[in-house]
Amino acid sequence: MDKKVRVRFAPSPTGPLHIGGVRTALYNYLFAKHTGGEFLLRIEDTDQPRTVPGAENYIVESLKWCGIDFDYGPHIGGPDAPYRQSDRMNIYRQYADTLIQNGNAYYAFDSEEDIDQMRKKLELAGNKAPSYNQITRSSMKNSLTLPADEVKRKLDEGAEYVIRMKIPRKEEVRFQDAIRGWVVVHSSQLDDKVLLKSDGMPTYHLANVVDDFLMKITHVIRGEEWLPSAPLHVLLYKAFGWESPIFAHLPLILRPDGKGKLSKRDGDQLGFPVFPINWKHPLTGDTASGFKEAGYLPDAFINFLALLGWNPGTNEEIMGMDRLIELFTLERVGSSGTRFDIKKAQWFNSLYIQKQSPEFLISQLKNDLTQHQLPIPQDAYLEQVIHLLKDRVVFLSDFYQLGTYFFIENIDYDSDTVKKKWTSEAGLFLKDFMELLKKSTNWDTHTLENQFKELAEQKNIPTGKIMPSLRLALTGQITGPSLFEIMQTLGKESTINRITNAINTFK
């Protein structure tokens, strides 16, 4: 019987969570739910100097906003707790010792100066990428080159050392990646990575492999940047005598121009977020904008993100979390990088806004009005405004930004727009139209439009010549919803007052 699928998301709390990390978490989550498996969060904080206060909480809050839930993690516990590597320090040493004992690792007593000298010597000899490896270790100070009694003496005296992986010579390392197919690397291309640092802390490689084994992880789904480490991890599993999990290395999310990995700098320069929620570094004060605060709905963000590197095998684009779970497979994740397209993200957001209930949108609009210290109209009025603007908004804040004129009487007219859109002919026409409106007993869209067109026909004036002036008078803008629907929503008194004010202002 096949093992139950178990996957993990294992970020380092060194700063805000990039959307590439969010996508990794999302794909792990979708895969776990699709297969009826389990999904856990593990915080990999062995690099303590780079750990940032608050970053772990930021990661948890970001994924919570995205709707990505965990079965186990440091914030909820579970059978394999603790889920924070800094709380598991007593575990790793014994596994490093196991590798020493079975001949797959060794003590290295070299100082930084020793290693620098080795590298300089190799560089002078024409080696452009010198490293501590199967060849150079033979000339270094380690338990492979020193007599056994000297090694024992150094250990007994408390000499400083690291434990390095003993990479086998002339061996082909092969593993099948669920996304990329067979990956083959010769061991001569690998160096003897440090597994346990001189302070007793494990490196990422040792802690990652040990924890994945102990937590019964069946599939390691992670970013492409970890692909170069995979052969070492395969060798570590072999050295321990353990079965390797299935690896799946996700493609990069690329800059919009396709040239390189998407970064915070790209977002800053091009004006879009690359993090799920806002972040402020507690020590430096550096800030990063988030999709949440930029006005994106979490469902829209997740739908957009899921399609950055994966396709459902259908023509569908709009998919909620349940549908994504139903369709997701690793076989449909591409191996090539995918360009980030903020316009596509905005398109998704606009569609998801259109799917929201009137009650939700009304509450959001009320929040904006309160923030701008404006009176709150009746819900029926707000619902009508939302109906008029719904097809035009990209963000929730657009209901207020695009429709401010629905909530204030004193319109702020832009002088350049007035010069372009207001004519004396339009002013005379609107004066007559206003008199018609004052006498009108029916205030509905159909009646208002007929009155406008009939008057224009009587005066032999093309409606296209005077409509921009009417829109300017009512809204201060040059584009927007149907003018006559705007008039119906504003009501008779407000409409007449605005036309009167425009005529008097633009004399």
C-alpha positions in Angstrom: 0.0 0.0 0.0 1.3 3.5 -0.9 2.4 5.8 1.8 0.1 8.6 2.8 1.3 11.8 1.1 3.0 14.3 3.5 4.4 17.5 2.3 5.9 20.6 4.1 6.5 24.3 3.5 9.8 25.1 5.2 10.7 28.8 5.0 13.5 30.6 6.8 12.3 33.6 8.9 14.8 36.1 7.4 12.3 38.6 6.1 9.0 38.9 4.2 7.6 36.0 2.2 8.1 36.6 -1.5 5.2 35.4 -3.8 7.6 32.7 -5.1 7.5 31.3 -1.5 3.7 31.7 -1.4 3.4 29.8 -4.6 5.6 27.0 -3.2 3.3 26.8 -0.1 0.2 26.9 -2.4 1.4 24.0 -4.6 2.3 21.9 -1.5 -1.2 22.7 -0.1 -3.0 21.8 -3.3 -1.0 18.6 -3.8 -1.7 17.5 -0.2 -5.4 18.2 -0.4 -5.7 16.7 -3.9 -4.1 13.4 -2.7 -5.8 13.4 0.8 -2.5 13.9 2.4 -1.1 16.2 5.2 0.6 19.5 5.0 2.9 20.9 7.7 4.8 24.2 8.3 8.3 24.0 9.5 10.4 27.0 10.3 14.0 26.6 9.3 15.8 29.0 11.5 19.2 27.4 11.9 20.8 30.5 10.4 20.2 32.5 13.6 22.2 35.6 12.7 19.9 36.2 9.7 16.7 35.5 11.6 14.5 38.6 11.8 12.1 39.2 14.7 8.5 39.0 13.6 9.3 37.2 10.3 7.8 33.9 11.5 4.6 35.5 12.5 4.5 37.4 9.2 4.8 34.1 7.3 1.9 32.6 9.3 -0.3 35.7 8.8 0.5 35.9 5.1 -0.5 32.3 4.4 -3.6 32.7 6.6 -4.7 35.6 4.5 -4.2 33.5 1.4 -6.4 30.7 2.7 -3.5 28.2 2.9 -4.1 26.1 6.0 -1.7 23.7 7.7 -2.4 20.4 9.5 0.6 20.9 11.7 3.1 23.7 12.5 4.7 25.7 15.2 1.6 27.8 15.7 -0.7 24.7 16.1 1.5 21.8 17.2 1.3 18.2 15.9 2.8 14.7 16.4 6.3 15.7 15.1 6.7 18.8 17.2 8.6 21.0 17.6 8.3 22.4 14.1 10.9 25.1 14.6 14.4 24.0 13.9 16.0 26.1 16.7 13.8 24.1 19.1 15.2 20.8 17.7 19.0 21.4 18.2 19.4 18.3 20.4 18.4 16.1 17.5 20.9 16.9 14.7 24.2 16.2 16.5 23.4 12.5 16.8 22.8 12.2 13.1 26.0 14.0 12.3 27.8 11.5 14.5 26.1 8.6 12.7 27.6 9.8 9.4 31.1 10.1 11.1 30.7 6.5 12.4 29.6 5.0 9.0 32.4 6.8 7.1 30.2 9.3 5.2 31.4 12.4 7.1 34.5 13.6 8.8 35.9 16.2 11.2 37.6 19.2 9.6 39.9 21.3 11.8 40.9 23.8 9.2 40.9 27.5 10.1 39.5 30.2 7.8 43.0 31.1 6.9 43.8 27.5 5.9 40.8 27.5 3.6 41.7 30.9 2.1 45.2 29.7 1.4 43.9 26.6 -0.3 41.6 28.6 -2.5 44.2 31.2 -3.4 46.7 28.4 -4.3 44.1 26.7 -6.6 43.1 30.1 -8.2 46.8 30.7 -9.0 46.9 27.3 -10.6 44.0 28.2 -12.9 41.1 26.8 -10.9 38.3 29.3 -11.3 36.0 27.7 -8.7 38.2 26.2 -5.9 36.3 24.3 -3.2 36.8 21.9 -0.3 36.2 18.6 -2.2 37.2 15.0 -2.8 40.6 16.2 -4.1 41.5 19.2 -1.9 40.5 17.5 1.3 43.5 15.3 1.1 45.8 18.3 1.7 43.7 19.8 4.5 43.6 19.3 8.3 40.8 16.7 8.8 40.2 13.3 10.2 40.9 11.8 6.8 44.4 13.1 6.7 45.5 13.3 10.4 46.5 10.3 12.5 43.7 8.9 14.6 45.5 9.7 17.9 45.9 13.4 16.8 42.2 13.6 15.8 41.3 12.2 19.3 43.6 14.6 21.0 42.1 17.6 19.2 38.6 16.5 20.0 39.5 15.9 23.7 41.2 19.3 23.9 38.1 21.0 22.5 39.7 22.1 19.2 37.3 23.9 16.9 36.0 21.8 14.0 33.2 21.4 11.6 31.7 18.1 10.3 31.8 17.8 6.5 30.0 15.4 4.2 32.4 13.0 2.5 31.3 13.1 -1.1 32.1 9.9 -2.9 34.6 10.0 -5.8 33.6 9.1 -9.3 29.9 8.4 -8.6 26.9 9.4 -10.7 24.1 10.9 -8.6 20.7 10.2 -10.2 17.2 11.1 -9.1 13.9 11.5 -10.8 12.3 14.9 -10.4 8.5 14.9 -10.6 8.7 18.1 -12.8 12.0 17.8 -14.6 12.4 14.1 -15.1 15.8 12.5 -14.5 18.5 14.7 -13.1 22.1 13.3 -13.3 25.1 15.0 -11.6 28.6 13.6 -11.3 30.0 13.6 -7.7 33.1 15.4 -9.0 30.9 18.5 -9.3 30.0 18.5 -5.6 32.0 19.8 -2.7 32.2 18.4 0.8 29.5 20.6 2.4 29.6 21.5 6.1 26.9 19.6 7.9 27.6 20.7 11.5 29.1 24.1 12.1 31.8 24.9 14.7 29.2 26.3 17.1 27.3 23.0 17.0 24.5 24.3 14.8 23.5 22.2 11.8 23.6 23.6 8.3 20.4 23.7 6.2 21.4 20.5 4.4 21.7 18.3 7.5 18.7 19.7 9.4 16.5 19.7 6.3 17.2 16.1 5.4 16.9 14.8 9.0 13.7 16.7 9.6 12.1 15.6 6.4 12.9 12.0 7.3 11.7 12.2 10.9 8.5 14.0 9.8 7.8 11.3 7.2 7.8 13.8 4.2 7.0 11.8 1.0 7.3 14.7 -1.5 9.7 17.7 -1.3 8.1 20.4 -3.4 10.4 23.5 -3.4 11.8 26.2 -5.6 14.2 25.7 -8.5 16.9 27.5 -6.5 17.3 24.3 -4.3 17.9 22.1 -7.4 21.8 22.4 -7.0 21.4 21.1 -3.4 19.3 18.1 -4.4 22.2 15.7 -5.3 23.8 16.3 -1.9 20.5 15.6 -0.3 20.1 12.4 -2.3 23.6 11.3 -1.1 22.7 12.2 2.5 19.6 9.9 2.3 21.8 7.2 0.9 24.4 7.7 3.6 21.8 7.3 6.3 20.3 4.3 4.6 17.0 6.0 4.2 14.6 6.1 1.2 14.6 9.5 -0.5 11.3 11.4 -0.9 10.1 12.4 -4.3 11.6 15.7 -5.4 9.8 18.4 -7.4 11.6 21.6 -8.1 9.3 24.4 -9.2 10.2 26.9 -12.0 11.1 30.5 -11.2 8.6 33.4 -11.3 10.3 35.7 -13.8 10.4 39.5 -14.2 7.7 40.8 -16.6 10.4 41.1 -19.3 11.4 37.5 -18.7 15.0 38.5 -17.8 15.7 37.0 -14.4 13.9 36.1 -11.2 11.3 38.5 -10.0 12.6 40.6 -7.1 11.4 43.3 -4.7 13.4 45.8 -6.7 11.4 44.9 -9.8 8.1 45.5 -7.9 9.4 48.8 -6.5 10.5 50.0 -9.9 7.4 48.9 -11.8 4.9 49.8 -9.1 3.5 46.5 -7.9 3.8 44.3 -4.8 5.8 41.1 -4.7 4.7 40.1 -1.1 1.3 38.9 0.1 0.8 41.5 2.9 2.7 44.7 4.0 6.0 44.2 5.8 8.1 46.6 7.9 11.5 45.4 9.0 11.6 45.8 12.8 15.3 46.6 12.8 16.0 48.6 9.6 12.6 50.1 9.0 12.6 48.9 5.4 9.1 48.4 4.1 7.5 46.2 1.4 4.0 46.6 0.0 1.6 43.7 -0.1 -1.1 42.5 -2.4 -3.7 42.6 0.5 -3.1 46.3 1.2 -2.9 47.1 -2.6 -6.5 46.0 -2.8 -6.3 42.4 -4.0 -8.8 39.8 -2.8 -7.1 36.7 -1.5 -9.1 34.4 -3.8 -8.1 36.4 -6.8 -4.5 36.5 -5.7 -4.4 32.7 -5.2 -6.2 32.0 -8.6 -3.6 34.2 -10.3 -0.7 32.7 -8.5 -1.7 29.1 -9.1 -1.5 29.7 -12.9 2.0 31.0 -12.7 3.7 27.8 -13.6 0.8 25.3 -13.6 -2.1 24.7 -16.0 -5.3 22.8 -15.3 -5.4 21.0 -18.6 -8.7 22.7 -19.4 -9.7 26.1 -20.7 -10.6 27.3 -17.2 -9.1 30.4 -15.8 -11.4 31.3 -12.9 -11.0 28.7 -10.2 -11.6 28.9 -6.5 -9.6 26.9 -4.0 -11.8 23.8 -4.2 -11.5 23.6 -7.9 -7.8 24.2 -7.8 -7.5 21.3 -5.3 -9.6 19.1 -7.6 -7.5 19.7 -10.7 -3.9 20.1 -9.3 -1.2 17.6 -10.3 2.6 18.0 -10.3 2.6 16.6 -13.9 1.0 19.9 -15.1 3.6 22.1 -13.4 6.0 23.4 -16.1 9.8 23.3 -15.9 10.4 26.7 -17.5 10.1 30.0 -15.7 6.9 32.0 -16.0 6.7 35.7 -16.5 4.9 37.8 -13.9 2.1 39.8 -15.4 0.5 42.4 -13.0 -2.2 43.2 -15.6 -3.3 39.6 -15.4 -3.4 39.8 -11.6 -5.6 43.0 -11.9 -7.9 41.2 -14.4 -8.4 38.4 -11.9 -9.1 40.9 -9.1 -11.7 42.8 -11.1 -13.5 39.5 -12.0 -13.5 38.4 -8.4 -14.8 41.8 -7.2 -17.7 41.4 -9.6 -18.5 38.0 -8.0 -18.7 39.5 -4.5 -22.1 40.0 -2.7 -23.6 43.5 -2.5 -23.4 43.3 1.3 -19.6 42.7 1.2 -19.0 45.5 -1.3 -21.3 47.9 0.6 -19.3 47.3 3.8 -16.0 47.9 2.0 -17.3 51.2 0.5 -18.6 52.3 3.9 -15.1 51.8 5.3 -13.6 54.0 2.6 -16.3 56.7 3.2 -15.6 56.6 6.9 -11.8 56.8 6.3 -12.4 60.0 4.2 -14.8 61.4 6.9 -17.8 61.5 4.6 -21.4 60.8 5.5 -22.7 57.3 4.9 -25.7 57.2 2.6 -28.4 54.5 2.8 -27.5 51.0 1.6 -29.9 51.2 -1.3 -28.0 54.2 -2.6 -24.6 52.5 -2.1 -25.8 49.4 -3.9 -26.9 51.5 -6.9 -23.5 53.2 -7.0 -21.7 49.8 -6.8 -24.0 48.5 -9.6 -22.9 51.4 -11.8 -19.2 51.1 -11.1 -18.8 47.3 -10.7 -17.6 46.6 -14.3 -15.0 49.4 -14.1 -13.2 48.7 -10.8 -10.0 46.7 -10.4 -9.6 47.2 -6.6 -12.2 47.6 -3.9 -11.0 51.2 -3.3 -11.9 52.0 -6.9 -15.6 52.2 -5.9 -14.7 55.3 -3.9 -11.9 56.6 -6.2 -13.9 56.3 -9.4 -17.2 57.4 -7.8 -16.2 60.1 -5.3 -18.7 62.5 -7.1 -21.6 60.3 -5.8 -20.7 61.3 -2.2 -19.8 65.0 -2.5 -21.7 67.9 -3.9 -18.9 70.3 -4.6 -17.2 68.9 -7.6 -13.5 69.8 -8.1 -13.2 70.7 -11.8 -9.8 70.3 -13.6 -9.1 73.5 -15.6 -7.5 71.7 -18.5 -10.4 69.3 -18.7 -12.9 72.2 -18.7 -11.0 73.8 -21.6 -11.3 70.6 -23.6 -14.8 69.5 -22.8 -16.8 72.6 -22.1 -18.2 74.8 -24.8 -20.5 77.9 -24.8 -22.9 75.9 -27.1 -23.0 73.2 -24.5 -23.7 75.7 -21.7 -26.7 77.1 -23.6 -28.0 73.7 -24.3 -27.7 72.5 -20.7 -29.5 75.7 -19.5 -32.5 74.6 -21.5 -32.1 71.0 -20.5 -32.1 72.0 -16.9 -35.4 73.8 -17.3 -36.8 70.7 -18.8 -35.5 68.6 -15.9 -37.1 71.0 -13.4 -40.5 70.2 -14.9 -39.9 66.5 -15.2 -42.2 64.3 -13.1 -40.6 61.0 -14.0 -37.0 60.6 -12.8 -35.9 57.3 -14.5 -33.1 56.5 -16.9 -35.3 56.0 -19.9 -37.2 59.3 -19.5 -34.0 61.3 -18.9 -32.3 59.9 -21.9 -35.3 60.6 -24.2 -35.7 64.1 -22.9 -32.0 64.8 -23.6 -32.0 63.3 -27.1 -35.3 65.0 -28.1 -34.0 68.4 -27.0 -30.7 67.8 -28.9 -32.7 66.9 -32.0 -34.9 70.0 -31.7 -31.8 72.2 -31.6 -30.0 70.2 -34.3 -27.0 69.5 -32.1 -25.2 66.1 -32.2 -25.4 64.5 -28.7 -21.7 63.7 -29.0 -20.9 67.5 -28.8 -22.8 68.1 -25.6 -22.6 64.8 -23.6 -19.0 65.4 -22.5 -20.0 68.8 -21.0 -23.0 67.2 -19.2 -20.7 64.5 -17.8 -18.2 67.1 -16.7 -20.9 69.1 -14.9 -22.2 66.1 -13.1 -19.0 64.3 -12.2 -16.0 66.4 -12.9 -14.7 63.5 -15.1 -14.7 62.7 -18.7 -15.4 58.9 -18.5 -17.7 56.7 -16.4 -21.0 54.9 -16.4 -24.1 55.8 -18.3 -24.9 59.5 -17.8 -28.6 58.9 -17.4 -28.0 56.2 -14.8 -25.8 58.6 -12.9 -28.5 61.2 -13.0 -31.1 58.8 -11.8 -28.8 57.8 -8.9 -27.9 61.3 -7.9 -31.5 62.4 -7.9 -33.3 65.4 -9.3 -32.1 68.0 -6.8 -28.4 67.1 -7.0 -28.5 66.8 -10.8 -30.0 70.3 -11.3 -27.7 71.9 -8.7 -24.6 70.5 -10.4 -25.7 71.6 -13.8 -26.5 75.1 -12.4 -23.1 75.3 -10.7 -21.2 74.3 -13.8 -23.0 76.8 -16.0 -22.3 79.6 -13.4 -18.7 78.4 -13.0 -17.7 78.1 -16.7 -19.2 81.4 -18.0 
